[in-house]
Amino acid sequence: VIVAPVVLLLCAARPAPPAPPPDPAKTTAALVGGALSDGLTWARIADLTDRIGPRLSGSEGFSRAVAWAQAQLASEGLAVKLEPVKLPHWERGEERAEIVENARYGAQPLAITALGGASSTGPGGLTAEVVEVESLEQVAALGDAAHGKILFFNPVMHVAQDYGTATRLRSHGASAASKAGAAAMVVRSLATASFRSPHTGLTHFDDGVAPIPAAAVSTEDAERLHRALQTGPVKLHLLLTPRTLPDVDGFNVVAEIRGREKPAEVVLFAAHLDSWDLAQGAEDDGAGVAMVLEAAHLLSHLPRPPRRTVRLVLYANEENGLAGGTAYALAHAADLSKHVAALEADSGSGRPQGVTLLAGPGGAATLAPLLPPLAVLGAGSIVAGEAGGADISTLAPAGVPFVNVKQDGSRYFDVHHSAADTLDKVKPLDLALSAAAWTALTYALAESETTLPRAEPPPAVK
Ligand SMILES: [Zn+2]
């Protein structure tokens, strides 16, 4: 009762002591502890997947996801910006396929799903002979033999690393088939496991090339189609009725934690908010979204903000157009030279295995000393592998260095882009470990005394 006023007087008489400089190692330990114990990353991915669900750009689900993300970031006390993006609006319709004419096999249904961006067969469907091809070059060489046919690509994915080459056929095969005069294109699902579930994805038509119907068949049915073709000619009946509607207004969701010393310098940490329409998009990319929100939570509650600004971006339209990444690079063109690093979490919920880097010469020597505090998470050193992400690829011409937590992706393509991409596939501990690693890496880059050497811009295309 007597002491209290004296203490108050003493406090009032002295200037507040300067806050001690943040100790990066202690701060990192606190961030890791928070991510591993607060349960928030799991709570958020569960909410996004079970309550919002599928969120293809242009859909009602995507609009709901934007409102949800805005509310999550606002709940951390952050000012949220919705940056406008024009979004494509493609809607799946009916989808059926069957082998209708083959001497040995007779009529048999196939499990099939339309590829994003592809056109409709019309309500009556189409029936045509199947020609199996192995490469885009082979399509071009077919000549008249492609006319009116259904071209069938059958790329086998044994492991996740096969996605890069296989995806070229899904992404560009329909355009090549259309140019060659084919009626439609069918591709084996790009998947490392299957319970007869087809896996969708975007197929891109080059400028001036008319879209044609295109679809993915389950790996099991691709094998069967391949076997049927060994016995003689095969005709397929395809019914696909997707629609491309007028573009709609959408948003990238952006928030930031302003840097205490160098607020103009930006470390960007991103994921994509959209998903395919077939499932909840838990692995692709609900996990990334939940991890970015966890970084928002932990970094906004530090006693002192990091040296540089951390900008959190949840992109629109990664899956079928990249309009979000393109819009961000345009809107921020003037300050991309101040983006000192960009990170994109878009490889599911697997546990950390290291850190990947794309920067200028000397980048590894700059980054390596920041990583020991992440060793406890399995991400204490630089490992081989690609760094970057589809959305942040639009920052490459500005030389922005890319840094990623490499996560275990060995099971990612079992469910990717299929109806099986649901919350139950996510292991809570692995998700929390990865959230901790991405948050700690973002913090390390934002707090570091030095910045990474800028990357060599890639050669211009065309
Ligand atoms: Zn993704």
Boltz pocket constraint, residues with backbone or C-beta under 6 A from the ligand:
constraints:
  - pocket:
      binder: B
      contacts: [[A, 272], [A, 284], [A, 285], [A, 318], [A, 346]]
      max_distance: 6.0
